Structures are given as C-alpha cells and as structure tokens.
Amino acid sequence: MNKLFTIFGDPISHSISPLLHNFTLNSLGIDGCYIRTHLKDGNTFRDTFFNNKFDGANITVPFKEVAFTQCDEIRGIANEIKAINTVIKRDDKLIGYNTDAPGFYESIREFSDIKSALILGAGGTAKAIANILRANGIKCTILNRSHPRIEYFIKSGFRAYSWEDFKVDRFDIIINTTSAGLKDDTLPLKKKLLTELINDTKYCIDVIYNKQTPFLKMAKKYKKPYKDGSKMLLFQAVLAFDIFFDNRYKKDDIEKYMKRAFKLLP
Ligand SMILES: NC(=O)c1ccc[n+]([C@@H]2O[C@H](COP(=O)([O-])OP(=O)(O)OC[C@H]3O[C@@H](n4cnc5c(N)ncnc54)[C@H](OP(=O)(O)O)[C@@H]3O)[C@@H](O)[C@H]2O)c1
C-alpha cells in the first residue's frame, strides 16, 4: 500500500502525532509512514502536500485556518469552524476535516449533565470546541483577554465577551483553550474572577496536555473533577486515522494502539 502521511506546523519538532500514527500503522500491519513537515509559509500548504505525494495529513498551529482555504472540499463541522486539522487526497482533490472538535467532545463524554460551558480563549481551538458543544445542545459563552478574536463568535451567534465587559455567571464546565500555562505558570484569567467561576462550576478542562497547569491546580484545589487535553489529543488522532483509511479499521483497535503509544511518552 505504501502510504505517506505528515503533520504540518511551525514549530513541529514537539509533535507526538508521528508516534501515535506510526505505532498504529505498525500495529495494524499497514505499509505506511507518518512524518513531520516544518512549513514556514502557510500559503505553500497545498503545493507542499501534492509535491511530496502525501496521502493524508494533519495540520497544527498556526496553519489550520489557511489550510482550510486551500481545500477543494470541506466536510462536516469544519465548515462552521473554518479551520481544519486533517486532510486526505481523493481523486487528486484535497478534502478537509476538523477532528479537534469531535475529539474534544469524545473526551468529555464521562462528564454528565453539561448544559452550559464557559470557554476561556478565542483562538482556533475555542472555535472548534464552541461549535461542537453547540451542535450537541450545550450553551457556550466565550471569554477572551482582548476584543478582536471574539468578533467571529459574536457573528456566529455565540455569547462572547472580553475581560472588560464580562459579568460573572454560573457554568457547568469551564474550558481553558488559552496558551496560559503552556510554557509559563500563568492563569488564563485574573485570579479573583477565576476563583469565583471555578468555585461555582461542576467540571474543568484544560486543552494543554501532559501538564498540570495553574488552571488545573486551581480546579484541584476547589475539588472539581478535571482533566487535561491528553484525551482530546488522542481522540482527534483516532478520528484522523479513521479518515485516512476510509473507516477500514476498527476504531476500538486504532484507539487501543494509540493509547499504547501514548504510554511510551516520557
Ligand atoms: N489537546 C489537544 O488536542 C489540543 C488541540 C489543539 C490545541 N491545543 C492547545 O490549545 C491551546 C490554544 O491553541 P489555539 O490554536 O487555539 O491558539 P490561538 O489560536 O493562538 O489562540 C490562543 C488564545 O489564547 C489567548 N491567550 C494567549 N495567551 C494568553 C494568556 N497568557 N492569558 C490569557 N489569554 C491568553 C489568546 O488571547 P488574545 O486573543 O487576547 O491574544 C487567544 O484567544 C494551545 O496551548 C494548544 O497547544 C490542544
């Protein structure tokens, strides 16, 4: 079969997607390989994909939006999010999907009775999460540090505020999609406000993975069930693999092998 896959991003050396996909390709006996592609200019995404004869790819920061504009066809919820993280080549056409969104939803299935969500941050991940939650009947509010990025959410019919104009409310789940806590020890919101919000919520999620961020430490302090972004990462990869191979393999097997690969991480 000899299939070739990649992940596009900048930076890209940290990505664990090659580990997850190669372990699974290998375990399923598929003749294929998944590599990293360090893209500098997002406008070259489509040409780079075709010139290297890739069969499928994932796209990460900061190219999810620009890749969306270079596909021949977009399927599913990616049409609303206007950003993709997965593409496949079919009949020399590039077809784009967003598996971050359903991957996130899958990751919170064990949290029951969620009717309202507060999403901290208004970037690409917030768009994916807001759209999938709304599609599943959950009322979403977006809270961002500054104004420009909340425009998309307001235009799309969400309740969206900057720090300046937000008024405290109660939410079933609080989701941190900002990069606060990724490379530093900062909170995604002013401490006093965040304390009030966490105190009054049921669950907390941070999309940052393999790290107990200051946000999650606060959730722990207030005894709220919480989780990091590992499961989201796992499920978006499972769904992408399933798309790469047109549902040919059992999803349970893909998940099983990807979970094993995850355990190999230091
Ligand atoms: N687990 C997974 O599978 C998964 C998947 C995708 C992404 N992620 C993670 O999600 C995070 C966000 O990614 P993204 O693509 O959505 O990023 P993005 O598009 O760059 O958006 C970042 C958002 O965070 C806000 N922000 C950044 N630093 C902040 C700070 N110190 N305090 C408060 N707000 C801050 C920004 O606010 P402004 O608008 O004011 O700048 C912006 O709204 C990253 O940590 C990424 O690694 C995880």
PDBQT file of the ligand as one rigid body, heavy atoms in Angstrom, charges set to zero:
ROOT
HETATM    1  N1  LIG A 301      -5.183  18.752  23.352  1.00  0.00    +0.000 N 
HETATM    2  C1  LIG A 301      -5.292  18.971  22.073  1.00  0.00    +0.000 C 
HETATM    3  O1  LIG A 301      -5.565  18.062  21.274  1.00  0.00    +0.000 OA
HETATM    4  C2  LIG A 301      -5.102  20.357  21.525  1.00  0.00    +0.000 A 
HETATM    5  C3  LIG A 301      -5.518  20.636  20.203  1.00  0.00    +0.000 A 
HETATM    6  C4  LIG A 301      -5.347  21.931  19.707  1.00  0.00    +0.000 A 
HETATM    7  C5  LIG A 301      -4.764  22.901  20.507  1.00  0.00    +0.000 A 
HETATM    8  N2  LIG A 301      -4.361  22.612  21.785  1.00  0.00    +0.000 N 
HETATM    9  C6  LIG A 301      -3.774  23.676  22.653  1.00  0.00    +0.000 C 
HETATM   10  O2  LIG A 301      -4.711  24.742  22.704  1.00  0.00    +0.000 OA
HETATM   11  C7  LIG A 301      -4.038  25.949  23.005  1.00  0.00    +0.000 C 
HETATM   12  C8  LIG A 301      -4.545  27.079  22.116  1.00  0.00    +0.000 C 
HETATM   13  O3  LIG A 301      -4.334  26.784  20.767  1.00  0.00    +0.000 OA
HETATM   14  P1  LIG A 301      -5.003  27.709  19.632  1.00  0.00    +0.000 P 
HETATM   15  O4  LIG A 301      -4.597  27.122  18.332  1.00  0.00    +0.000 OA
HETATM   16  O5  LIG A 301      -6.452  27.886  19.897  1.00  0.00    +0.000 OA
HETATM   17  O6  LIG A 301      -4.215  29.080  19.884  1.00  0.00    +0.000 OA
HETATM   18  P2  LIG A 301      -4.508  30.502  19.287  1.00  0.00    +0.000 P 
HETATM   19  O7  LIG A 301      -5.374  30.410  18.076  1.00  0.00    +0.000 OA
HETATM   20  O8  LIG A 301      -3.174  31.159  19.170  1.00  0.00    +0.000 OA
HETATM   21  O9  LIG A 301      -5.357  31.264  20.457  1.00  0.00    +0.000 OA
HETATM   22  C9  LIG A 301      -4.839  31.496  21.715  1.00  0.00    +0.000 C 
HETATM   23  C10 LIG A 301      -5.891  32.195  22.607  1.00  0.00    +0.000 C 
HETATM   24  O10 LIG A 301      -5.328  32.259  23.916  1.00  0.00    +0.000 OA
HETATM   25  C11 LIG A 301      -5.366  33.606  24.394  1.00  0.00    +0.000 C 
HETATM   26  N3  LIG A 301      -4.179  33.771  25.227  1.00  0.00    +0.000 N 
HETATM   27  C12 LIG A 301      -2.887  33.510  24.896  1.00  0.00    +0.000 A 
HETATM   28  N4  LIG A 301      -2.076  33.715  25.958  1.00  0.00    +0.000 NA
HETATM   29  C13 LIG A 301      -2.878  34.115  26.979  1.00  0.00    +0.000 A 
HETATM   30  C14 LIG A 301      -2.636  34.478  28.333  1.00  0.00    +0.000 A 
HETATM   31  N5  LIG A 301      -1.407  34.468  28.856  1.00  0.00    +0.000 N 
HETATM   32  N6  LIG A 301      -3.697  34.825  29.118  1.00  0.00    +0.000 NA
HETATM   33  C15 LIG A 301      -4.940  34.825  28.611  1.00  0.00    +0.000 A 
HETATM   34  N7  LIG A 301      -5.243  34.506  27.333  1.00  0.00    +0.000 NA
HETATM   35  C16 LIG A 301      -4.219  34.154  26.523  1.00  0.00    +0.000 A 
HETATM   36  C17 LIG A 301      -5.377  34.483  23.162  1.00  0.00    +0.000 C 
HETATM   37  O11 LIG A 301      -5.974  35.720  23.508  1.00  0.00    +0.000 OA
HETATM   38  P3  LIG A 301      -5.818  37.056  22.581  1.00  0.00    +0.000 P 
HETATM   39  O12 LIG A 301      -6.855  36.946  21.511  1.00  0.00    +0.000 OA
HETATM   40  O13 LIG A 301      -6.080  38.161  23.535  1.00  0.00    +0.000 OA
HETATM   41  O14 LIG A 301      -4.414  37.046  22.038  1.00  0.00    +0.000 OA
HETATM   42  C18 LIG A 301      -6.217  33.619  22.201  1.00  0.00    +0.000 C 
HETATM   43  O15 LIG A 301      -7.605  33.816  22.426  1.00  0.00    +0.000 OA
HETATM   44  C19 LIG A 301      -2.530  25.665  22.859  1.00  0.00    +0.000 C 
HETATM   45  O16 LIG A 301      -1.999  25.512  24.156  1.00  0.00    +0.000 OA
HETATM   46  C20 LIG A 301      -2.515  24.332  22.119  1.00  0.00    +0.000 C 
HETATM   47  O17 LIG A 301      -1.367  23.582  22.424  1.00  0.00    +0.000 OA
HETATM   48  C21 LIG A 301      -4.536  21.356  22.297  1.00  0.00    +0.000 A 
ENDROOT
TORSDOF 0
